[in-house]
Amino acid sequence: MNGPDPTAGPGPAPLLEAVEYTDVAQVRGPLLVARGVQGVGWDFSAQIRLDSGEVRHGVVLEVDRDLAVVQLLEGTEGVRPGGATVRFAGETLHVPVGAGWLGRVCNGRGEPVDGGPPILGTRRAAVGGHPLNPTHRDPPAEPVLTGVSAIDALTTLVRGQKLPIFSLAGLPHLELATQVAAQATTGGEPFAVVFAGMGLPHLDAAAVRDALEERSAAGELVLLLNTADDPVVERILTPRIALTVAEHLAFELGRHVLVVMADMTAYAEAVREVSAARGEIPGRRAYPGYLYSDLASLYERCGRVRWRPGSVTVLPVLTMPAGDITHPVPDLTGYITEGQVVLSAEVQAAGVYPPVEPLSSLSRLMRKGAGPGRTREDHLDVAAQVLASLARARQARELADLVGEEALSGTDRLYVAFEQEVRRRLLDQRRDEARSLEETLDRAWQALRVLPRRELTMLPAGVLDARYAPGTG
């Protein structure tokens, strides 16, 4: 028994037998209201044909008697009541899935923008995905190595995990996400990256495309780019296309797939805008009350499926408005995901890239993907010691702010020096630098040697004998 099919996804696709043609009665924001409908269901796909002959695509949001509310993926500009007809399909929105997506660059609707032919697949998959029976899930295991020391050493990403990056406006979160997408690997096993950019300025979209060109040329990348001037409704579609393509690559073709989604705050803003256009009662900070379940419908599509090869790992990126971690988007994301990588303006000001704040970051599944037999036998102990020592260094730094560094004990001064060494040796790296895990952990040891051996209480004696330089503790 293989369990439910975990593949699913969005994007305009050839329609099946039409339900009927009907007239447009009203246009409001990204929505139009079609009248005279029969046999139309929620989430059905539609084609809207204008008097000019132009064809646009849409999705049914709501049906009430003979009226259907349709959101247009290309926007409603130029659409007027009585000036268009709507043709409904007898199915939800589908996209073709298969290896044909690899190496392609598409817009947020899944249409190629790289000058290549249309993408063909071995079959078509529904946009919303299929619910996966929890008993058919395997727990996340084994690491996805990103080549970024701050993540690999202290908040290891595990295959099948959902680990968001929390950032602020002005911090290099997109650069970090792009670097991870360019460098990530699963140790020689079949691997692919699906990158979904949402609401990106054209300059950023071009930078992402350039940075990922090598991985794309190698046939290991699917790139979906929704730019800031694209229709807002398309932004809601982009991550669903990405996850649909990823599920097929993982669970049917046996690849380990990393899905990078940036920026989920732009996605949530699009959900809020469409909700307002529909006249729905707003919830917290004007976001719809179903934002939690909407985000969960994306994040929960990652994982590993029993009896099937491959895995889907999700790395969402989101910016916290005004740095507020209690804002609905990061707050709800934190409830659904398994940890977070937090970027800090203070670390950025210290000239460190990536500006990761280790004490605010956490990977709850790190023990499932790191340690003996998975990474290196001393990995978990080293990470625990580095974090414990950074916590002590923070206390020493706060004390120095009160009484002055000259009044600190010799040990406290060493902890302050240790924090600087961690930033310089371990956290800071070039934007195009891919570090092996061996190098990353060796750099952590170089920082730990700043402290006396007696302070390294979280490291077993055998590990200290093998790794700690003799005569320094």
Secondary structure in CASP SS format (residue, H / E / C, confidence):
PFRMAT SS
TARGET T0000
AUTHOR 0000-0000-0000
METHOD secondary structure of the structure
MODEL  1
M C 1.00
N C 1.00
G C 1.00
P C 1.00
D C 1.00
P C 1.00
T C 1.00
A C 1.00
G C 1.00
P C 1.00
G C 1.00
P C 1.00
A C 1.00
P C 1.00
L C 1.00
L C 1.00
E C 1.00
A E 1.00
V E 1.00
E E 1.00
Y E 1.00
T E 1.00
D E 1.00
V E 1.00
A E 1.00
Q E 1.00
V E 1.00
R E 1.00
G C 1.00
P C 1.00
L E 1.00
L E 1.00
V E 1.00
A E 1.00
R E 1.00
G C 1.00
V C 1.00
Q C 1.00
G C 1.00
V C 1.00
G C 1.00
W C 1.00
D C 1.00
F E 1.00
S E 1.00
A E 1.00
Q E 1.00
I E 1.00
R E 1.00
L E 1.00
D C 1.00
S C 1.00
G C 1.00
E C 1.00
V E 1.00
R E 1.00
H E 1.00
G E 1.00
V E 1.00
V E 1.00
L E 1.00
E E 1.00
V E 1.00
D E 1.00
R C 1.00
D C 1.00
L E 1.00
A E 1.00
V E 1.00
V E 1.00
Q E 1.00
L E 1.00
L C 1.00
E C 1.00
G C 1.00
T C 1.00
E C 1.00
G C 1.00
V C 1.00
R C 1.00
P C 1.00
G C 1.00
G C 1.00
A E 1.00
T E 1.00
V E 1.00
R E 1.00
F E 1.00
A E 1.00
G E 1.00
E E 1.00
T E 1.00
L C 1.00
H E 1.00
V E 1.00
P E 1.00
V E 1.00
G C 1.00
A H 1.00
G H 1.00
W H 1.00
L C 1.00
G C 1.00
R E 1.00
V E 1.00
C E 1.00
N E 1.00
G C 1.00
R C 1.00
G C 1.00
E C 1.00
P E 1.00
V C 1.00
D C 1.00
G C 1.00
G C 1.00
P C 1.00
P C 1.00
I C 1.00
L C 1.00
G C 1.00
T C 1.00
R E 1.00
R E 1.00
A E 1.00
A E 1.00
V C 1.00
G C 1.00
G C 1.00
H C 1.00
P C 1.00
L C 1.00
N C 1.00
P H 1.00
T H 1.00
H H 1.00
R E 1.00
D E 1.00
P C 1.00
P C 1.00
A C 1.00
E C 1.00
P E 1.00
V E 1.00
L E 1.00
T C 1.00
G C 1.00
V C 1.00
S H 1.00
A H 1.00
I H 1.00
D H 1.00
A H 1.00
L H 1.00
T C 1.00
T C 1.00
L E 1.00
V E 1.00
R C 1.00
G C 1.00
Q C 1.00
K E 1.00
L C 1.00
P C 1.00
I E 1.00
F E 1.00
S E 1.00
L C 1.00
A C 1.00
G C 1.00
L C 1.00
P C 1.00
H H 1.00
L H 1.00
E H 1.00
L H 1.00
A H 1.00
T H 1.00
Q H 1.00
V H 1.00
A H 1.00
A H 1.00
Q H 1.00
A C 1.00
T E 1.00
T C 1.00
G C 1.00
G C 1.00
E C 1.00
P C 1.00
F E 1.00
A E 1.00
V E 1.00
V E 1.00
F E 1.00
A E 1.00
G E 1.00
M E 1.00
G E 1.00
L E 1.00
P C 1.00
H H 1.00
L H 1.00
D H 1.00
A H 1.00
A H 1.00
A H 1.00
V H 1.00
R H 1.00
D H 1.00
A H 1.00
L C 1.00
E H 1.00
E H 1.00
R H 1.00
S H 1.00
A H 1.00
A C 1.00
G C 1.00
E C 1.00
L E 1.00
V E 1.00
L E 1.00
L E 1.00
L E 1.00
N E 1.00
T E 1.00
A C 1.00
D C 1.00
D C 1.00
P C 1.00
V H 1.00
V H 1.00
E H 1.00
R H 1.00
I H 1.00
L H 1.00
T H 1.00
P H 1.00
R H 1.00
I H 1.00
A H 1.00
L H 1.00
T H 1.00
V H 1.00
A H 1.00
E H 1.00
H H 1.00
L H 1.00
A H 1.00
F H 1.00
E C 1.00
L C 1.00
G C 1.00
R C 1.00
H E 1.00
V E 1.00
L E 1.00
V E 1.00
V E 1.00
M E 1.00
A E 1.00
D C 1.00
M H 1.00
T H 1.00
A H 1.00
Y H 1.00
A H 1.00
E H 1.00
A H 1.00
V H 1.00
R H 1.00
E H 1.00
V H 1.00
S H 1.00
A H 1.00
A H 1.00
R C 1.00
G C 1.00
E C 1.00
I C 1.00
P E 1.00
G C 1.00
R H 1.00
R H 1.00
A H 1.00
Y C 1.00
P E 1.00
G C 1.00
Y C 1.00
L H 1.00
Y H 1.00
S H 1.00
D H 1.00
L H 1.00
A H 1.00
S H 1.00
L H 1.00
Y H 1.00
E C 1.00
R C 1.00
C C 1.00
G E 1.00
R E 1.00
V E 1.00
R C 1.00
W C 1.00
R C 1.00
P C 1.00
G C 1.00
S E 1.00
V E 1.00
T E 1.00
V E 1.00
L E 1.00
P E 1.00
V E 1.00
L E 1.00
T E 1.00
M C 1.00
P H 1.00
A H 1.00
G H 1.00
D C 1.00
I C 1.00
T C 1.00
H C 1.00
P H 1.00
V H 1.00
P H 1.00
D H 1.00
L H 1.00
T H 1.00
G H 1.00
Y H 1.00
I H 1.00
T C 1.00
E C 1.00
G E 1.00
Q E 1.00
V E 1.00
V E 1.00
L E 1.00
S C 1.00
A H 1.00
E H 1.00
V H 1.00
Q H 1.00
A H 1.00
A C 1.00
G C 1.00
V C 1.00
Y C 1.00
P C 1.00
P C 1.00
V E 1.00
E C 1.00
P H 1.00
L H 1.00
S H 1.00
S C 1.00
L E 1.00
S E 1.00
R C 1.00
L C 1.00
M H 1.00
R H 1.00
K H 1.00
G H 1.00
A C 1.00
G C 1.00
P C 1.00
G C 1.00
R C 1.00
T C 1.00
R C 1.00
E C 1.00
D C 1.00
H H 1.00
L H 1.00
D H 1.00
V H 1.00
A H 1.00
A H 1.00
Q H 1.00
V H 1.00
L H 1.00
A H 1.00
S H 1.00
L H 1.00
A H 1.00
R H 1.00
A H 1.00
R H 1.00
Q H 1.00
A H 1.00
R H 1.00
E H 1.00
L H 1.00
A H 1.00
D H 1.00
L H 1.00
V H 1.00
G C 1.00
E H 1.00
E H 1.00
A H 1.00
L C 1.00
S C 1.00
G H 1.00
T H 1.00
D H 1.00
R H 1.00
L H 1.00
Y H 1.00
V H 1.00
A H 1.00
F H 1.00
E H 1.00
Q H 1.00
E H 1.00
V H 1.00
R H 1.00
R H 1.00
R H 1.00
L H 1.00
L H 1.00
D C 1.00
Q C 1.00
R C 1.00
R C 1.00
D C 1.00
E C 1.00
A C 1.00
R C 1.00
S C 1.00
L H 1.00
E H 1.00
E H 1.00
T H 1.00
L H 1.00
D H 1.00
R H 1.00
A H 1.00
W H 1.00
Q H 1.00
A H 1.00
L H 1.00
R C 1.00
V C 1.00
L C 1.00
P C 1.00
R H 1.00
R H 1.00
E H 1.00
L C 1.00
T C 1.00
M C 1.00
L C 1.00
P C 1.00
A H 1.00
G H 1.00
V H 1.00
L H 1.00
D H 1.00
A H 1.00
R H 1.00
Y C 1.00
A C 1.00
P C 1.00
G C 1.00
T C 1.00
G C 1.00
END
